[in-house]
Amino acid sequence: MSIMVKTKNTFDSETLKSLPFFATFSNGQMEELVELARVVPVTANHVIFRQGHRAEAIYLILAGGVKIEGEDDAGNVYLYGEVGKGHVVGQLSILRREPSRVTVTSIRDTELMVIDRAMLLSLMRSAEPEQVLDVFLTLDGQTHAAIERGYREMLLRQMLDLQMEAEKQRALTQMVAGVAHEINTPLSVINTAVNIMARELASPVEVTVQRAAEIAESLELMRLNVERADQLVRNFKRISISQLKDEREQFDIAEAVEDTIGLVRVSLKRSQVHVKFHNRLTPDQKKWMGYRGFLSQVIINLLTNAERYAYPKGVGGVVDVTIRLEDNAHYCLSVKDHGRGIAKEDQTHIFDPLFTTGKNSGGTGLGLAIVHNLVTNAFKGGIELKSEEGKGSEFLIIFPREVSE
């Protein structure tokens, strides 16, 4: 922790005794601590101590809050949890005299009471055995709670990572089915045109104006449908490759959205879900520096969510996808259905991992959690739900025109 200036303590002994850590100590002991301990303010995102470094003291949170993170050998950072007023951090490092196993960072403007090792030992010497035991029980409870939260967070993050990979494969499967179905139409037209030409050229008779026109028409049909088949394959190749790599690149965002919709449209049609794309961008607004694969995954997940929950099975309806400029620095991507809507009590949990209202229809509770994770972490943006029962739901995604690395 960087050097911080001591401020005048604004907490009296009674205030300290209201905190679990000091609940059993006497007023006299608390008054002595108020005189000796430092109270220091830190701003948001201030690193109090780092993993691998020894904590200088025990830090009691008087106001605000901190996050506790750990890094594994591969460099992956896991959030073990967040704690606020009344909680203590740094206790294991200072008591064991070993480097900290976590990094602790303030998440908002925070006030800390700094109790160094000598001060802590002095307090313990003047305490009754029962008081010391209560202190260690409090520390033990807080430590176990933090570890438990950390493991839950780590397991959940691993589950999301695995589900993201599964979603990529599912999306690719959907797109393969879509391309196979869509490409069948131009191939059938080409086959018909070839048969017409073969019939017309089979016998060496005079080429009349009518025959020439029929041959020319067949050639034009072949050309148009070869182009259509080529475009389908190109779109699929572009999106499928981007699904397998997470590279930041500059591309036409409107084209990418339309390509993704086109490749999953066939599978959605089976559920009678029809997607309408509305491009509200001018040509000079279409270049996005971002992640094509993540964008297609977000769109596919939101469309799948609409297919599964928005309309009664077999009835279907319309989903409007709109891309527009929110302001000079941000895009707005909207995915809106006109179906049954989401119950008000469910809306606050809709992005929570494992929350689902559709277990009977194959829901895992991870689709929208993945969308939220990609939008906030990969896109550096935000996502908002607007929904009213009986009137449909709209997901609004606001994100920068240039995503930072």
C-alpha positions in Angstrom: 0.0 0.0 0.0 1.4 3.4 -0.9 2.1 5.9 1.9 -1.0 7.6 3.2 -1.4 10.6 5.4 -3.0 10.0 8.8 -6.3 11.8 9.3 -8.0 12.8 12.4 -10.1 9.8 13.7 -13.8 10.6 13.4 -14.9 7.3 15.0 -15.4 7.0 18.7 -15.1 3.9 20.8 -18.9 3.2 20.7 -18.8 3.3 16.9 -15.9 0.8 16.8 -17.7 -1.5 19.3 -20.6 -1.7 16.9 -18.3 -3.5 14.4 -18.1 -7.3 14.7 -14.3 -7.2 15.1 -14.3 -5.1 18.2 -17.7 -6.1 19.7 -16.3 -7.8 22.9 -13.6 -5.2 23.7 -14.1 -2.6 26.5 -14.6 1.1 26.0 -11.1 1.8 27.5 -9.4 -0.5 25.0 -11.4 1.1 22.1 -10.4 4.6 23.3 -6.8 3.6 23.3 -7.1 2.2 19.8 -8.8 5.4 18.6 -5.8 7.4 19.8 -3.2 5.1 18.3 -4.7 3.8 15.1 -4.6 5.6 11.7 -7.7 6.3 9.7 -6.8 6.7 6.1 -9.0 7.6 3.1 -8.4 5.9 -0.2 -10.1 6.7 -3.6 -11.8 4.1 -5.8 -9.5 1.6 -7.5 -6.6 2.1 -5.0 -4.6 -1.1 -4.4 -4.3 -1.6 -0.7 -2.0 -4.6 -0.9 -0.9 -6.9 -3.7 -0.7 -10.7 -4.0 2.8 -11.8 -3.3 3.6 -8.8 -1.0 3.3 -8.8 2.7 0.5 -6.7 4.1 1.8 -3.9 6.3 -1.2 -4.1 8.7 -4.7 -5.3 9.2 -7.2 -3.0 7.5 -10.6 -2.5 9.0 -13.2 -1.1 6.6 -14.9 1.8 8.3 -16.8 3.0 5.2 -16.8 2.1 1.5 -15.8 -1.3 0.2 -13.0 -3.4 -1.4 -12.7 -6.3 -3.8 -10.5 -9.3 -3.2 -8.9 -11.0 -6.2 -6.4 -13.8 -6.7 -4.3 -14.7 -9.7 -3.4 -18.3 -10.6 -0.1 -19.6 -12.2 -1.6 -19.1 -15.7 -2.2 -15.4 -15.0 -6.0 -15.8 -14.8 -7.5 -13.3 -12.3 -10.5 -14.5 -10.1 -12.7 -12.3 -8.1 -13.1 -13.9 -4.6 -15.7 -11.4 -3.5 -16.4 -7.9 -2.3 -16.7 -6.8 1.4 -17.7 -3.6 3.1 -18.1 -1.8 6.4 -17.0 -3.9 9.4 -14.9 -6.4 7.5 -11.2 -6.9 8.0 -8.6 -7.6 5.3 -4.9 -8.5 5.5 -5.2 -10.5 8.7 -3.8 -13.8 7.4 -0.7 -12.2 5.9 0.2 -10.2 9.0 -0.6 -13.0 11.5 1.3 -15.7 9.4 4.1 -13.3 8.5 3.9 -14.4 4.9 3.1 -12.8 1.5 -0.5 -12.2 0.8 -2.4 -14.7 -1.4 -4.7 -12.1 -2.7 -4.8 -8.5 -4.0 -7.2 -6.1 -2.3 -8.4 -3.0 -4.1 -11.0 -0.3 -3.1 -14.1 -0.4 -5.3 -15.3 3.1 -4.2 -14.0 5.9 -2.0 -13.2 4.1 1.3 -12.0 4.8 4.8 -9.7 2.3 6.5 -8.5 1.9 10.0 -4.9 0.7 9.8 -3.9 -1.6 12.7 -0.2 -2.7 12.5 1.1 -5.9 14.0 2.6 -4.2 17.1 -0.7 -2.4 17.8 -2.7 -5.6 17.3 -0.4 -7.6 19.7 -0.6 -4.8 22.3 -4.4 -5.0 22.0 -4.4 -8.7 22.4 -2.1 -8.6 25.5 -4.6 -6.3 27.3 -7.6 -8.4 26.3 -9.2 -11.3 28.2 -8.9 -14.8 26.7 -12.6 -14.8 25.7 -12.1 -11.5 23.8 -9.1 -12.8 21.9 -11.1 -16.0 21.1 -14.0 -13.9 19.8 -11.6 -11.8 17.6 -10.2 -14.9 16.0 -13.7 -16.4 15.6 -14.7 -13.2 13.8 -11.6 -13.3 11.6 -12.1 -17.0 10.9 -15.8 -16.5 9.9 -15.0 -13.6 7.6 -12.1 -15.5 6.0 -14.1 -18.6 5.4 -17.0 -16.6 3.9 -14.5 -14.8 1.6 -12.9 -18.1 0.5 -16.4 -19.7 -0.1 -17.5 -16.7 -2.2 -14.2 -16.9 -4.1 -14.6 -20.6 -4.9 -18.2 -20.1 -6.0 -17.1 -17.2 -8.3 -14.2 -19.2 -9.7 -16.4 -22.2 -10.5 -19.1 -20.0 -12.0 -16.5 -18.3 -14.2 -15.1 -21.6 -15.3 -18.7 -22.7 -16.1 -19.3 -19.6 -18.1 -16.1 -20.1 -20.1 -17.1 -23.7 -20.8 -20.6 -22.6 -21.8 -19.2 -19.9 -24.1 -17.2 -22.6 -25.9 -20.3 -24.8 -26.1 -22.3 -21.8 -27.4 -19.7 -21.2 -30.1 -20.1 -24.8 -31.3 -23.9 -24.6 -31.2 -23.8 -21.3 -33.2 -21.6 -22.9 -35.8 -23.9 -25.9 -36.0 -26.9 -23.5 -36.5 -25.0 -21.6 -39.2 -23.9 -24.9 -41.0 -27.6 -25.9 -41.1 -28.6 -22.5 -42.3 -26.0 -22.4 -45.1 -26.8 -26.0 -46.1 -30.5 -25.0 -46.5 -29.9 -21.7 -48.1 -27.3 -22.9 -50.6 -29.7 -25.6 -51.8 -31.9 -23.0 -53.5 -29.2 -21.4 -55.8 -27.7 -24.9 -56.5 -31.2 -26.1 -57.6 -31.6 -23.0 -59.9 -28.1 -23.6 -61.4 -29.0 -27.3 -62.0 -32.2 -26.3 -63.8 -30.4 -23.7 -65.9 -27.7 -26.2 -66.8 -30.4 -28.7 -67.9 -32.0 -26.1 -70.1 -28.7 -25.2 -71.7 -27.9 -28.9 -72.2 -31.2 -29.5 -73.9 -30.9 -26.5 -76.2 -27.3 -27.3 -77.2 -27.8 -31.1 -77.5 -28.8 -31.0 -81.2 -26.9 -28.9 -83.8 -29.8 -26.9 -85.0 -29.8 -23.3 -86.0 -29.6 -20.9 -83.1 -32.6 -18.6 -83.4 -33.1 -15.4 -81.5 -35.5 -17.1 -79.1 -33.0 -19.9 -78.4 -30.2 -17.4 -77.9 -32.4 -15.5 -75.5 -33.2 -18.7 -73.5 -29.5 -19.6 -73.3 -28.6 -16.1 -72.2 -31.4 -16.2 -69.6 -30.0 -19.5 -68.3 -26.5 -18.1 -68.1 -27.7 -15.1 -66.2 -29.6 -17.3 -63.8 -26.4 -19.4 -63.3 -24.3 -16.3 -62.7 -26.7 -14.8 -60.2 -27.0 -18.0 -58.2 -23.3 -18.8 -58.3 -22.8 -15.3 -56.8 -25.5 -16.1 -54.2 -23.9 -19.4 -53.3 -20.4 -17.8 -53.2 -21.7 -15.0 -50.9 -23.3 -17.6 -48.5 -20.0 -19.5 -48.3 -18.0 -16.3 -47.8 -20.3 -15.1 -45.0 -20.2 -18.4 -43.3 -16.4 -18.6 -43.6 -16.0 -15.1 -42.3 -18.2 -15.6 -39.2 -17.1 -19.2 -38.5 -13.4 -18.2 -38.4 -14.2 -15.2 -36.2 -16.0 -17.6 -33.8 -12.9 -19.6 -33.4 -10.6 -16.7 -32.6 -11.0 -13.6 -30.4 -9.2 -11.0 -32.4 -9.9 -7.3 -32.4 -10.3 -6.0 -36.0 -12.0 -3.2 -38.0 -14.9 -4.2 -40.1 -18.4 -3.2 -41.3 -20.6 -3.7 -38.2 -23.9 -3.5 -40.2 -22.7 -6.1 -42.6 -21.6 -8.4 -39.8 -25.0 -8.1 -38.0 -26.8 -8.8 -41.3 -24.5 -11.8 -42.1 -25.1 -13.3 -38.7 -28.9 -12.9 -39.0 -28.8 -14.4 -42.4 -27.0 -17.5 -41.3 -29.3 -18.3 -38.4 -32.6 -17.2 -40.1 -33.3 -20.7 -41.3 -33.2 -22.3 -37.9 -35.4 -19.5 -36.5 -38.0 -19.9 -39.3 -38.7 -23.4 -38.0 -40.1 -21.8 -34.9 -42.0 -19.2 -37.0 -39.6 -16.5 -35.8 -39.0 -13.8 -38.5 -36.1 -11.4 -38.0 -36.2 -7.9 -39.5 -32.9 -6.0 -39.7 -32.9 -2.2 -39.6 -29.7 -0.5 -40.5 -29.7 3.1 -39.3 -26.0 3.8 -40.0 -24.7 5.9 -42.8 -21.7 4.5 -44.8 -19.2 6.5 -42.9 -20.5 5.2 -39.5 -20.2 1.5 -40.2 -16.6 0.8 -39.4 -16.3 -0.8 -36.0 -13.0 -1.7 -34.2 -14.1 -4.7 -32.2 -14.7 -8.4 -32.1 -16.6 -10.0 -34.9 -16.9 -13.4 -33.3 -18.2 -12.0 -30.0 -20.7 -9.8 -31.8 -22.2 -12.7 -33.7 -22.4 -14.7 -30.5 -24.2 -11.9 -28.7 -26.7 -11.7 -31.6 -27.3 -15.4 -31.8 -27.8 -15.7 -28.0 -30.3 -12.9 -28.0 -32.2 -14.3 -31.0 -32.2 -17.8 -29.5 -33.6 -16.3 -26.3 -36.4 -14.6 -28.2 -37.1 -17.8 -30.1 -37.3 -19.8 -26.8 -39.2 -17.4 -24.6 -40.9 -14.5 -26.5 -43.6 -16.4 -28.3 -45.8 -19.4 -27.8 -44.2 -22.6 -29.3 -45.3 -23.0 -32.9 -46.8 -19.5 -33.1 -43.7 -17.4 -33.5 -43.6 -13.7 -34.3 -41.3 -10.9 -35.4 -37.9 -9.9 -33.9 -36.5 -6.5 -34.9 -32.8 -6.0 -34.8 -31.6 -2.4 -35.2 -28.1 -0.9 -35.3 -27.8 2.8 -35.0 -25.4 5.5 -33.6 -26.1 6.4 -30.0 -23.8 9.3 -30.1 -20.5 10.2 -31.9 -18.6 7.7 -29.8 -21.0 4.8 -29.3 -23.3 2.4 -31.2 -26.6 1.1 -30.0 -27.7 -2.4 -30.9 -31.3 -3.2 -30.2 -32.9 -6.7 -30.3 -36.7 -6.3 -29.7 -39.5 -8.8 -29.8 -43.3 -8.2 -29.5 -44.1 -11.3 -27.4 -45.1 -12.2 -23.9 -42.5 -10.0 -22.1 -40.7 -10.7 -18.8 -42.2 -10.6 -15.4 -41.2 -7.6 -13.3 -39.8 -9.7 -10.5 -37.6 -11.6 -12.9 -36.1 -8.6 -14.7 -33.5 -7.8 -12.0 -32.2 -11.4 -12.2 -32.3 -11.8 -16.0 -28.5 -11.5 -16.4 -27.6 -13.6 -13.3 -25.8 -16.8 -14.1 -28.0 -20.0 -13.8 -31.2 -17.9 -13.6 -33.8 -19.2 -16.0 -37.6 -19.4 -16.3 -37.4 -22.0 -19.0 -35.8 -25.2 -17.6 -38.6 -27.2 -19.3 -37.7 -25.7 -22.7 -34.0 -26.3 -22.5 -32.8 -23.1 -20.8 -29.5 -23.3 -18.9 -29.6 -19.8 -17.4 -26.3 -19.0 -19.0 -27.2 -17.5 -22.4 -27.9 -14.0 -21.2 -25.2 -14.2 -18.6 -22.7 -14.8 -21.4 -24.2 -11.9 -23.4 -23.8 -9.6 -20.3 -20.2 -10.8 -19.8 -19.2 -10.2 -23.5 -20.9 -6.8 -23.6 -19.3 -5.5 -20.4 -15.9 -7.1 -20.6 -15.2 -7.5 -24.4 -17.2 -4.6 -25.7 -16.5 -2.3 -22.7 -20.2 -1.4 -23.0 -23.5 -1.8 -21.1 -26.7 -3.7 -21.7 -30.2 -2.7 -20.6 -33.5 -4.6 -20.6 -36.8 -2.9 -21.3 -39.8 -5.2 -20.9 -43.5 -5.2 -20.1 -45.6 -8.3 -19.7 -47.8 -8.8 -22.7 -45.9 -6.2 -24.8 -42.5 -7.8 -25.5 -38.9 -7.2 -24.5 -36.1 -5.1 -25.9 -32.4 -5.5 -25.1 -30.4 -2.3 -25.7 -26.6 -2.6 -26.0 -24.5 0.5 -25.9 -20.8 0.1 -26.7 -17.9 2.2 -28.1 -17.2 2.6 -31.8 -13.6 1.7 -31.0 -13.1 -1.0 -28.4 -9.9 -0.7 -26.5 -7.6 -3.7 -26.2 
